[in-house]
């Protein structure tokens, strides 16, 4: 069974921010030092930090980023993923396209650039001197992207939180946040940047990665030691079809990517040889636009709304052809997945230019009871599969955790690997109680498949452990 996120993420991850003040280190602008001096008021904090906080825009939304002294910018990974480049602007300047250097998906950090700008670079600082109850400020670009203006909000440091598995520390604050704040600056009362963007839960509280951990992530990315990332094709790779998609059962899903600027509100998808092949047309952020009967078989048979949950296939304009009205502001992806051994190639023709997006072949990893493994899930990819050998009556606890991701897994019993497994998406703790854990009792001897994915749809690093229960 292949598992893909069919719906867009729930707004569990609305971010805080990052930035810094200049120093004399020259080490990528991410120098760490303790803060000292008299407190500033909000207007002084904004004047000091605001010019170095940029607006980031992608076809999926917007966020904020912070300029470092060497000209690179730092933001959240989930702001820019999975794009190879994004648009960045400071103040009233026109947007500039800058490359994504890399990401740290465990810490939700990305590095962009470098860029040329008159704004002063900033530094990430150690948060050790910030005491609970002290003021914290968020500086970023929530709201209107047509008339962007950097904003500031004030809160207090409520407490510190730890993600020990990942060696990460977070600042918990009640500062008001807004969509687009992701990647904005978390600043102490002395105008020093003491953390980078984290996550929020239902506007109750928010978390910001502490400055020293943020600086470590930036350094690792610039050294080429960031997370592996599955990126979208570059603009030069987009071309007119038709596209021949090589397919056989177990080879994995093939994807065609349609950039947002190629979509004008109408799209025709024609598949020659669609029998025995699952075809899905989706927006990049996870909304299904069309699907055929084979793909409809993947949906929940107990779904209460067949049209939205995919149990009813999209009507065809002709055999193997769909004429669609689609949102012209969002990129599209066409998924093609062979389910019949008789299929070895499929011709796909689109009414607009597109680019093939190679995905890793379906693969699985053996995991013995008592062992653990680390991996990465991509918003573009499918579930990662782990094979666990059990005997009837064995009881094991499966736990999948992430520093900031919303993890889930499904367990498929021996025999029918294509059968749907029951989803487990909570019970594992974590910063927001978003890790997944459950005790599994083996009903029979054999190999059980544990399929790991992220409920919120964001790319993230994770850890899976299988231990004896009790």
C-alpha positions as CSV (number, residue, x, y, z in Angstrom):
1,X,0.0,0.0,0.0
2,X,1.2,3.5,-0.8
3,X,0.3,6.3,1.5
4,X,0.0,10.0,0.5
5,X,-1.4,13.0,2.2
6,X,-4.7,13.8,0.4
7,X,-5.7,16.9,2.4
8,X,-3.9,20.1,3.2
9,X,-2.3,20.6,6.6
10,X,-4.4,21.8,9.5
11,X,-3.0,25.1,10.9
12,X,-1.1,23.5,13.7
13,X,2.3,25.0,12.7
14,X,2.1,28.8,12.6
15,X,5.5,30.1,13.3
16,X,7.5,32.4,15.5
17,X,10.8,33.8,14.3
18,X,14.4,34.4,14.1
19,X,16.9,37.2,13.4
20,X,19.9,38.8,15.1
21,X,22.0,41.8,15.7
22,X,25.3,42.5,14.1
23,X,28.6,41.4,15.7
24,X,32.3,41.4,14.7
25,X,32.7,37.7,14.2
26,X,32.2,37.5,10.5
27,X,31.3,33.8,10.8
28,X,28.3,33.7,8.6
29,X,26.6,36.3,10.8
30,X,25.6,33.5,13.2
31,X,27.9,34.4,16.1
32,X,26.6,33.5,19.6
33,X,27.3,35.6,22.7
34,X,25.4,36.4,25.9
35,X,23.2,39.5,25.9
36,X,23.8,42.4,28.2
37,X,22.7,46.0,28.7
38,X,19.6,48.0,29.3
39,X,16.2,46.9,28.0
40,X,14.7,48.6,24.9
41,X,11.1,49.4,24.2
42,X,9.2,47.9,21.3
43,X,9.8,50.8,18.9
44,X,13.6,50.6,19.6
45,X,13.6,46.8,19.0
46,X,11.7,47.2,15.7
47,X,14.1,50.0,14.6
48,X,17.1,47.8,15.4
49,X,16.0,44.5,14.0
50,X,13.2,45.3,11.5
51,X,15.3,46.4,8.5
52,X,17.0,43.0,8.5
53,X,13.8,40.9,8.4
54,X,12.7,40.1,4.9
55,X,9.4,39.0,3.3
56,X,9.6,35.5,1.7
57,X,7.1,34.5,-1.0
58,X,6.5,31.2,-2.7
59,X,3.6,29.9,-4.8
60,X,2.1,28.3,-1.6
61,X,2.3,31.3,0.7
62,X,4.6,33.7,2.5
63,X,6.8,33.9,5.5
64,X,9.7,35.9,6.9
65,X,13.5,35.5,6.9
66,X,16.4,37.1,8.7
67,X,19.5,38.5,7.0
68,X,22.9,37.3,8.3
69,X,26.1,39.2,8.0
70,X,27.5,37.2,5.1
71,X,24.4,37.9,3.0
72,X,22.6,34.6,3.6
73,X,19.1,34.5,5.1
74,X,17.7,32.1,7.6
75,X,14.0,31.1,7.8
76,X,11.8,28.0,8.4
77,X,12.2,25.0,6.3
78,X,8.4,24.7,6.0
79,X,8.2,28.2,4.5
80,X,10.4,27.3,1.5
81,X,10.0,23.5,1.1
82,X,10.0,22.1,-1.6
83,X,11.0,25.0,-3.8
84,X,14.6,25.3,-5.1
85,X,14.3,29.1,-5.1
86,X,12.0,31.7,-3.5
87,X,11.3,35.5,-3.8
88,X,12.7,37.7,-1.0
89,X,12.2,41.5,-0.5
90,X,13.2,44.0,2.1
91,X,11.0,47.0,2.8
92,X,9.8,48.6,-0.4
93,X,12.4,46.9,-2.6
94,X,11.2,44.7,-5.5
95,X,11.3,40.9,-4.8
96,X,14.5,39.1,-5.8
97,X,14.6,35.4,-6.6
98,X,17.2,33.7,-4.3
99,X,18.2,30.0,-4.1
100,X,17.5,27.7,-1.2
101,X,20.9,26.6,0.0
102,X,19.6,23.8,2.2
103,X,17.5,22.8,5.1
104,X,17.7,21.2,8.5
105,X,14.3,19.4,8.7
106,X,14.7,18.3,12.4
107,X,15.1,21.9,13.5
108,X,12.8,23.4,10.7
109,X,15.5,25.7,9.5
110,X,16.4,26.8,6.0
111,X,19.2,29.0,4.6
112,X,18.7,31.1,1.5
113,X,20.9,33.3,-0.7
114,X,23.3,35.0,-0.5
115,X,21.7,38.3,-1.5
116,X,22.9,41.9,-2.1
117,X,21.1,44.5,0.0
118,X,21.8,47.7,1.9
119,X,20.2,46.2,5.1
120,X,22.6,45.4,7.9
121,X,23.1,41.7,8.7
122,X,22.0,40.3,12.0
123,X,23.4,37.7,14.4
124,X,21.8,34.8,16.4
125,X,22.5,35.0,20.1
126,X,22.5,32.7,23.1
127,X,19.2,32.8,25.1
128,X,20.8,31.8,28.4
129,X,20.4,35.3,29.9
130,X,16.7,35.5,29.2
131,X,14.7,34.6,32.3
132,X,11.1,33.3,32.6
133,X,8.9,36.4,32.7
134,X,11.2,38.5,30.6
135,X,9.8,40.3,27.5
136,X,10.1,38.7,24.1
137,X,9.3,40.4,20.8
138,X,8.3,38.8,17.4
139,X,9.4,40.7,14.3
140,X,8.1,39.5,11.0
141,X,5.8,39.9,8.0
142,X,2.3,38.5,8.9
143,X,-0.7,39.5,6.8
144,X,-0.7,41.7,3.7
145,X,1.9,40.7,1.1
146,X,0.7,43.3,-1.5
147,X,1.6,46.1,0.9
148,X,4.2,44.4,3.1
149,X,5.4,46.1,6.3
150,X,7.4,44.5,9.1
151,X,5.5,44.3,12.3
152,X,6.2,43.6,16.0
153,X,4.3,41.8,18.8
154,X,5.2,41.5,22.4
155,X,4.9,38.6,24.9
156,X,6.9,37.0,27.7
157,X,9.1,33.9,28.1
158,X,6.9,31.4,29.8
159,X,9.3,28.5,30.1
160,X,11.9,26.5,28.3
161,X,11.0,23.2,26.5
162,X,13.4,20.4,25.4
163,X,13.4,17.9,22.6
164,X,16.1,15.7,24.0
165,X,16.1,13.1,21.3
166,X,17.1,15.8,18.9
167,X,19.3,17.9,21.2
168,X,17.1,20.9,20.7
169,X,15.9,23.6,23.2
170,X,12.9,25.9,22.7
171,X,11.6,29.1,24.2
172,X,7.9,29.0,25.0
173,X,6.1,32.4,24.7
174,X,2.6,33.8,24.7
175,X,3.5,36.4,22.1
176,X,0.7,36.9,19.5
177,X,1.5,35.3,16.2
178,X,0.1,35.4,12.7
179,X,0.3,33.6,9.4
180,X,3.4,34.8,7.6
181,X,5.3,35.2,10.9
182,X,7.2,32.0,10.2
183,X,10.9,32.8,10.0
184,X,10.5,36.2,11.7
185,X,12.7,37.3,14.6
186,X,12.3,36.3,18.3
187,X,14.1,39.2,20.1
188,X,14.8,39.8,23.8
189,X,14.4,43.2,25.6
190,X,18.0,44.2,24.6
191,X,17.3,43.9,20.9
192,X,19.2,40.7,20.5
193,X,17.9,37.7,18.6
194,X,17.6,34.8,20.9
195,X,15.7,32.2,18.9
196,X,14.4,31.2,15.5
197,X,11.0,30.3,14.4
198,X,9.1,27.4,15.9
199,X,5.5,26.3,16.2
200,X,2.3,27.3,17.8
201,X,-0.7,25.4,19.1
202,X,-4.2,27.0,18.7
203,X,-2.9,30.4,19.7
204,X,-2.3,29.1,23.2
205,X,1.5,29.3,23.1
206,X,4.4,29.3,20.7
207,X,7.9,27.8,20.6
208,X,11.0,29.3,19.2
209,X,14.3,27.3,18.7
210,X,17.0,28.8,20.9
211,X,19.7,30.9,19.3
212,X,22.6,28.5,19.8
213,X,20.7,25.6,18.3
214,X,19.6,27.8,15.4
215,X,23.2,28.9,14.8
216,X,24.3,25.2,14.8
217,X,21.7,24.4,12.1
218,X,22.8,27.3,9.9
219,X,26.4,26.3,10.2
220,X,25.6,22.7,9.3
221,X,23.6,23.7,6.3
222,X,26.4,26.0,5.0
223,X,28.9,23.2,5.5
224,X,26.7,20.9,3.4
225,X,25.5,18.8,6.3
226,X,21.8,19.6,6.2
227,X,18.9,17.2,5.6
228,X,18.3,15.5,2.3
229,X,15.5,17.4,0.5
230,X,13.3,16.4,-2.4
231,X,13.0,19.6,-4.4
232,X,10.8,20.6,-7.3
233,X,12.3,20.9,-10.8
234,X,13.8,24.2,-11.8
235,X,12.1,26.5,-14.3
236,X,14.6,25.3,-17.1
237,X,13.3,21.7,-16.7
238,X,9.7,22.7,-17.6
239,X,8.7,21.6,-21.1
240,X,5.9,20.7,-23.4
241,X,4.6,17.1,-23.4
242,X,3.6,14.4,-24.0
243,X,5.5,12.6,-21.3
244,X,6.2,8.9,-21.3
245,X,6.1,7.5,-17.8
246,X,7.8,4.2,-17.2
247,X,5.7,2.1,-14.8
248,X,5.6,-1.3,-13.3
249,X,4.1,-2.5,-10.0
250,X,6.4,-1.6,-7.1
251,X,8.5,0.9,-9.1
252,X,6.9,3.8,-7.1
253,X,4.7,6.7,-8.1
254,X,5.7,8.9,-11.0
255,X,4.9,12.7,-10.8
256,X,4.6,15.5,-13.3
257,X,4.9,19.0,-11.9
258,X,3.0,22.0,-13.3
259,X,4.3,25.4,-12.0
260,X,1.7,27.9,-10.9
261,X,2.6,30.4,-13.7
262,X,1.7,27.7,-16.3
263,X,-1.8,27.2,-14.9
264,X,-4.5,29.6,-16.3
265,X,-7.5,28.1,-14.7
266,X,-8.1,25.2,-17.1
267,X,-6.1,22.0,-17.4
268,X,-6.6,18.9,-19.6
269,X,-5.0,15.7,-18.5
270,X,-5.0,12.8,-20.9
271,X,-3.6,9.3,-20.0
272,X,-3.1,6.7,-22.7
273,X,-3.1,3.3,-21.0
274,X,-4.8,4.4,-17.8
275,X,-6.4,1.0,-17.2
276,X,-4.7,-0.5,-14.1
277,X,-3.0,2.8,-13.3
278,X,-4.0,5.2,-10.5
279,X,-4.1,8.8,-11.7
280,X,-4.4,11.7,-9.3
281,X,-4.3,15.4,-10.0
282,X,-3.6,17.5,-6.9
283,X,-2.6,21.0,-5.9
284,X,0.9,21.1,-4.4
285,X,-0.5,21.8,-1.0
286,X,-2.6,18.7,-1.0
287,X,-6.1,19.3,-2.4
288,X,-7.3,16.7,-4.9
289,X,-8.5,18.2,-8.2
290,X,-9.3,14.9,-10.0
291,X,-8.8,11.1,-9.7
292,X,-9.7,8.0,-11.6
293,X,-11.4,4.9,-10.4
294,X,-8.2,3.0,-9.6
295,X,-7.1,5.9,-7.4
296,X,-10.5,6.1,-5.8
297,X,-9.9,2.6,-4.4
298,X,-7.3,4.1,-2.1
299,X,-9.9,6.2,-0.2
300,X,-11.7,5.3,3.0
301,X,-14.7,3.2,2.1
302,X,-16.6,4.6,5.1
303,X,-16.0,8.2,4.0
304,X,-19.1,10.3,4.7
305,X,-18.5,12.7,1.8
306,X,-17.5,10.6,-1.3
307,X,-16.7,13.6,-3.5
308,X,-14.3,15.1,-1.0
309,X,-12.7,11.9,0.3
310,X,-12.1,10.4,-3.1
311,X,-14.4,7.3,-3.1
312,X,-16.2,8.7,-6.2
313,X,-13.9,9.1,-9.3
314,X,-13.9,12.3,-11.2
315,X,-16.1,12.2,-14.4
316,X,-14.0,11.8,-17.6
317,X,-14.6,14.0,-20.6
318,X,-13.5,11.0,-22.7
319,X,-11.8,7.7,-21.8
320,X,-8.6,8.6,-19.9
321,X,-9.2,12.3,-20.2
322,X,-10.2,15.0,-17.7
323,X,-11.0,18.6,-18.5
324,X,-10.6,20.5,-15.2
325,X,-11.1,24.0,-13.9
326,X,-8.3,24.6,-11.4
327,X,-6.9,27.3,-9.2
328,X,-4.4,29.3,-11.3
329,X,-2.4,30.5,-8.3
330,X,-1.2,27.1,-7.0
331,X,1.2,24.6,-8.6
332,X,-0.2,21.2,-9.6
333,X,1.1,17.7,-9.5
334,X,-0.1,14.7,-11.5
335,X,0.6,11.3,-9.8
336,X,0.7,8.1,-11.8
337,X,1.0,4.8,-10.1
338,X,0.8,1.3,-11.7
339,X,-1.4,-1.2,-10.0
340,X,-1.4,-3.9,-12.7
341,X,1.5,-6.2,-13.7
342,X,0.4,-5.6,-17.3
343,X,1.5,-2.0,-17.2
344,X,5.1,-1.1,-18.2
345,X,4.6,2.5,-19.6
346,X,2.0,5.2,-19.7
347,X,1.8,8.2,-22.0
348,X,0.6,11.4,-20.2
349,X,-0.3,14.5,-22.1
350,X,-1.1,17.9,-20.4
351,X,-2.5,21.0,-21.9
352,X,0.2,23.1,-20.3
353,X,4.0,22.7,-19.9
354,X,5.3,20.5,-17.0
355,X,8.4,18.8,-15.7
356,X,8.9,15.2,-14.6
357,X,9.6,14.9,-10.9
358,X,11.7,11.8,-10.1
359,X,10.7,10.2,-6.8
360,X,12.7,7.5,-5.0
361,X,11.6,4.0,-5.8
362,X,9.4,2.3,-3.2
363,X,11.8,0.8,-0.7
364,X,11.6,-0.8,2.7
365,X,14.0,-1.2,5.6
366,X,14.2,-4.1,8.0
367,X,13.8,-3.1,11.7
368,X,14.3,-5.6,14.5
369,X,12.6,-5.4,17.8
370,X,14.8,-3.4,20.1
371,X,16.2,-1.3,17.3
372,X,15.6,2.3,16.1
373,X,16.1,4.1,12.8
374,X,16.0,7.7,11.6
375,X,14.5,8.9,8.4
376,X,13.0,11.8,6.4
377,X,9.5,12.2,5.0
378,X,8.9,14.6,2.1
379,X,5.8,16.6,1.3
380,X,6.3,15.4,-2.2
381,X,6.8,11.7,-1.4
382,X,5.1,8.8,0.1
383,X,5.3,6.9,3.3
384,X,8.5,5.2,4.4
385,X,8.1,1.5,5.1
386,X,9.8,-0.6,7.9
387,X,9.5,-4.4,8.0
388,X,9.2,-6.0,11.4
389,X,9.2,-9.8,11.9
390,X,6.9,-10.9,14.7
391,X,5.5,-14.2,16.0
392,X,1.9,-14.7,17.0
393,X,1.3,-13.2,20.4
394,X,4.3,-10.9,20.4
395,X,3.6,-7.4,21.9
396,X,5.8,-4.5,20.8
397,X,5.5,-0.8,21.1
398,X,6.0,1.3,17.9
399,X,6.9,4.9,18.5
400,X,7.5,7.5,15.8
401,X,8.8,10.9,17.0
402,X,9.9,14.3,15.5
403,X,11.1,17.5,17.0
404,X,8.4,19.6,15.4
405,X,6.5,17.4,12.9
406,X,3.1,15.8,13.3
407,X,3.9,12.1,12.9
408,X,1.8,9.1,12.1
409,X,2.1,5.5,11.0
410,X,0.0,2.6,9.7
411,X,0.6,-1.1,10.4
412,X,-0.1,-3.5,7.6
413,X,-0.3,-7.2,8.7
414,X,1.4,-10.0,6.8
415,X,0.0,-11.1,3.5
416,X,-1.7,-8.3,1.7
417,X,0.8,-5.4,1.5
418,X,-1.7,-3.3,-0.5
419,X,-4.3,-3.6,2.3
420,X,-4.9,-0.3,4.2
421,X,-3.5,-0.2,7.7
422,X,-5.0,1.4,10.7
423,X,-3.6,4.9,11.3
424,X,-1.9,5.8,14.6
425,X,-1.3,9.5,15.0
426,X,-1.0,10.3,18.7
427,X,-0.1,8.8,22.0
428,X,3.7,9.4,21.7
429,X,4.2,12.7,23.5
430,X,6.5,15.3,22.1
431,X,6.4,19.1,22.3
432,X,2.8,19.3,21.1
433,X,1.9,15.7,21.8
434,X,2.2,15.1,18.0
435,X,4.4,12.0,18.2
436,X,2.7,8.6,17.5
437,X,2.9,5.5,19.6
438,X,0.9,2.3,20.1
439,X,1.3,-1.2,21.4
440,X,0.9,-3.8,18.6
441,X,-0.1,-7.4,19.3
442,X,0.8,-9.8,16.5
443,X,-2.2,-11.9,15.4
444,X,0.0,-14.2,13.3
445,X,3.5,-15.1,12.4
446,X,5.0,-13.0,9.7
447,X,6.4,-9.6,8.6
448,X,4.5,-6.5,9.5
449,X,4.9,-3.3,7.5
450,X,5.0,0.0,9.4
451,X,4.4,2.9,7.1
452,X,5.6,6.3,8.4
453,X,4.4,9.7,7.3
454,X,3.6,13.2,8.5
455,X,0.0,14.1,9.1
456,X,0.6,17.8,8.6
457,X,2.2,17.2,5.2
458,X,5.4,19.1,5.9
459,X,8.8,17.5,5.3
460,X,10.5,16.5,8.5
461,X,13.2,14.3,10.0
462,X,11.9,11.6,12.4
463,X,12.9,8.6,14.5
464,X,11.1,5.2,14.7
465,X,11.7,2.7,17.5
466,X,10.3,-0.8,18.0
467,X,10.6,-2.1,21.6
468,X,9.2,-4.9,23.6
469,X,6.0,-3.8,25.3
470,X,5.7,-3.6,29.1
